[in-house]
Each structure stands twice: as C-alpha cells, then as structure tokens.
Amino acid sequence: MKQALIIYGGWEGHAPKETSQFYQTLLESEGYQVTLASDFEPLYHKEEIKGWIC
C-alpha cells in the first residue's frame, strides 16, 4: 500500500489543518494510507517510516 505523511503547522489564518485534511482526502481517494501530524514526532520512528521513503 502506498503511504503518505503530511506534517502541518503554521499560522492558523492559513488553515493548515483543514488544508492537510483536504490533501488527505485526495490522497486516500488515490489509494494512499495517510498519516497526519502537527509535529515532527513521526519522523523520530525511523523503522516505522523506513518503507515510506522511495
């Protein structure tokens, strides 16, 4: 399965969470399993994301 990680943040006036959710829906419709994160925590789990990097 294809996987994607979206890390969002920034000024709330730009609606980072909502924008990320838009792209999450788009990617899921293309067959991706999407993980959303508001910080860099997922990047600290090297073994878990190792297969994501192509």
MDTraj code that builds the backbone (N, CA, C; nanometers):
import mdtraj as md
import numpy as np

residues = "MET LYS GLN ALA LEU ILE ILE TYR GLY GLY TRP GLU GLY HIS ALA PRO LYS GLU THR SER GLN PHE TYR GLN THR LEU LEU GLU SER GLU GLY TYR GLN VAL THR LEU ALA SER ASP PHE GLU PRO LEU TYR HIS LYS GLU GLU ILE LYS GLY TRP ILE CYS".split()
xyz = np.array([
    [0.0839, -0.1187, 0.0000],
    [0.0000, 0.0000, 0.0000],
    [0.0881, 0.1247, 0.0000],
    [0.0479, 0.2216, -0.0769],
    [0.1194, 0.3494, -0.0811],
    [0.0878, 0.4253, 0.0476],
    [0.1877, 0.4939, 0.0997],
    [0.1701, 0.5687, 0.2231],
    [0.2191, 0.7116, 0.2055],
    [0.1562, 0.8014, 0.2804],
    [0.1962, 0.9421, 0.2781],
    [0.1928, 0.9969, 0.4201],
    [0.2854, 1.0836, 0.4493],
    [0.2910, 1.1533, 0.5769],
    [0.2774, 1.3018, 0.5476],
    [0.1798, 1.3645, 0.6107],
    [0.1607, 1.5093, 0.5965],
    [0.1838, 1.5715, 0.7334],
    [0.2844, 1.6569, 0.7416],
    [0.3119, 1.7312, 0.8641],
    [0.2669, 1.8743, 0.8391],
    [0.1773, 1.9213, 0.9231],
    [0.1210, 2.0543, 0.9017],
    [0.1465, 2.1438, 1.0222],
    [0.1372, 2.2711, 0.9989],
    [0.1533, 2.3686, 1.1059],
    [0.1627, 2.5071, 1.0454],
    [0.1836, 2.6017, 1.1301],
    [0.1959, 2.7389, 1.0832],
    [0.0824, 2.8256, 1.1325],
    [0.0716, 2.9375, 1.0728],
    [-0.0275, 3.0368, 1.1124],
    [-0.1675, 2.9827, 1.0870],
    [-0.2519, 2.9872, 1.1881],
    [-0.3879, 2.9340, 1.1786],
    [-0.4715, 3.0055, 1.0721],
    [-0.4359, 3.1275, 1.0393],
    [-0.5083, 3.2013, 0.9356],
    [-0.4977, 3.1356, 0.7987],
    [-0.3971, 3.0517, 0.7815],
    [-0.3803, 2.9786, 0.6557],
    [-0.4495, 2.8425, 0.6585],
    [-0.5144, 2.8117, 0.7686],
    [-0.5902, 2.6870, 0.7860],
    [-0.5061, 2.5626, 0.7560],
    [-0.3927, 2.5453, 0.8255],
    [-0.3055, 2.4320, 0.7946],
    [-0.3717, 2.2957, 0.8168],
    [-0.4485, 2.2801, 0.9228],
    [-0.5123, 2.1512, 0.9490],
    [-0.6156, 2.1192, 0.8410],
    [-0.6987, 2.2153, 0.8091],
    [-0.8028, 2.1941, 0.7090],
    [-0.7427, 2.1676, 0.5707],
    [-0.6358, 2.2379, 0.5383],
    [-0.5687, 2.2159, 0.4101],
    [-0.5098, 2.0754, 0.4045],
    [-0.4495, 2.0332, 0.5143],
    [-0.3935, 1.8979, 0.5213],
    [-0.5019, 1.7929, 0.5069],
    [-0.6172, 1.8163, 0.5685],
    [-0.7284, 1.7216, 0.5580],
    [-0.7807, 1.7141, 0.4145],
    [-0.7779, 1.8250, 0.3432],
    [-0.8168, 1.8251, 0.2027],
    [-0.7256, 1.7317, 0.1228],
    [-0.5931, 1.7470, 0.1432],
    [-0.4981, 1.6624, 0.0708],
    [-0.5033, 1.5173, 0.1183],
    [-0.5352, 1.4983, 0.2451],
    [-0.5520, 1.3621, 0.2946],
    [-0.6642, 1.2918, 0.2180],
    [-0.7775, 1.3565, 0.2037],
    [-0.8908, 1.3005, 0.1304],
    [-0.8532, 1.2718, -0.0147],
    [-0.7842, 1.3641, -0.0762],
    [-0.7404, 1.3471, -0.2146],
    [-0.6481, 1.2256, -0.2293],
    [-0.5501, 1.2156, -0.1424],
    [-0.4560, 1.1041, -0.1488],
    [-0.5239, 0.9708, -0.1180],
    [-0.6132, 0.9701, -0.0213],
    [-0.6850, 0.8465, 0.0110],
    [-0.7696, 0.7994, -0.1071],
    [-0.8242, 0.8923, -0.1813],
    [-0.9035, 0.8548, -0.2984],
    [-0.8155, 0.7916, -0.4073],
    [-0.6834, 0.8136, -0.3975],
    [-0.5886, 0.7554, -0.4918],
    [-0.5227, 0.6293, -0.4347],
    [-0.5731, 0.5827, -0.3210],
    [-0.5243, 0.4579, -0.2646],
    [-0.4134, 0.4690, -0.1618],
    [-0.3861, 0.5888, -0.1140],
    [-0.2827, 0.6079, -0.0140],
    [-0.3385, 0.5887, 0.1265],
    [-0.2530, 0.5392, 0.2152],
    [-0.2805, 0.5416, 0.3578],
    [-0.2104, 0.6668, 0.4087],
    [-0.2836, 0.7597, 0.4665],
    [-0.2289, 0.8903, 0.5025],
    [-0.2214, 0.9070, 0.6537],
    [-0.1068, 0.9559, 0.6992],
    [-0.0878, 0.9917, 0.8387],
    [-0.0734, 1.1430, 0.8456],
    [-0.1530, 1.2062, 0.9314],
    [-0.1421, 1.3500, 0.9551],
    [-0.0740, 1.3725, 1.0893],
    [0.0120, 1.4732, 1.0956],
    [0.0793, 1.5069, 1.2203],
    [0.0970, 1.6576, 1.2295],
    [0.0826, 1.7077, 1.3505],
    [0.1009, 1.8521, 1.3713],
    [0.2392, 1.8826, 1.4289],
    [0.3241, 1.7795, 1.4357],
    [0.4624, 1.7981, 1.4804],
    [0.5513, 1.6954, 1.4096],
    [0.6767, 1.6937, 1.4448],
    [0.7727, 1.6062, 1.3770],
    [0.7853, 1.4683, 1.4422],
    [0.7007, 1.4365, 1.5372],
    [0.7084, 1.3103, 1.6097],
    [0.7190, 1.1876, 1.5176],
    [0.6400, 1.1768, 1.4112],
    [0.6503, 1.0572, 1.3257],
    [0.7893, 1.0371, 1.2649],
    [0.8637, 1.1427, 1.2482],
    [0.9968, 1.1321, 1.1889],
    [1.0978, 1.0672, 1.2838],
    [1.0641, 1.0614, 1.4122],
    [1.1540, 1.0010, 1.5100],
    [1.1417, 0.8490, 1.5138],
    [1.0482, 0.7931, 1.4404],
    [1.0249, 0.6494, 1.4390],
    [1.0800, 0.5920, 1.3080],
    [1.2102, 0.5875, 1.3014],
    [1.2828, 0.5512, 1.1791],
    [1.2348, 0.4185, 1.1195],
    [1.2223, 0.3166, 1.1993],
    [1.1839, 0.1856, 1.1471],
    [1.0420, 0.1861, 1.0909],
    [0.9548, 0.2618, 1.1538],
    [0.8160, 0.2671, 1.1080],
    [0.8027, 0.3338, 0.9725],
    [0.8799, 0.4390, 0.9470],
    [0.8657, 0.5122, 0.8213],
    [0.9690, 0.4701, 0.7171],
    [1.0565, 0.3797, 0.7522],
    [1.1628, 0.3370, 0.6614],
    [1.1088, 0.2955, 0.5251],
    [1.0008, 0.2209, 0.5240],
    [0.9435, 0.1738, 0.3988],
    [0.8723, 0.2808, 0.3191],
    [0.8472, 0.3956, 0.3791],
    [0.7751, 0.5018, 0.3105],
    [0.8643, 0.5758, 0.2120],
    [0.9923, 0.5788, 0.2393],
    [1.0839, 0.6602, 0.1617],
    [1.1205, 0.5864, 0.0333],
    [1.0986, 0.6529, -0.0813],
    [1.1334, 0.5880, -0.2078],
    [1.2295, 0.6740, -0.2866],
])
top = md.Topology()
chain = top.add_chain()
for i, resn in enumerate(residues, 1):
    res = top.add_residue(resn, chain, resSeq=i)
    for name in ("N", "CA", "C"):
        top.add_atom(name, md.element.get_by_symbol(name[0]), res)
traj = md.Trajectory(xyz[None], top)
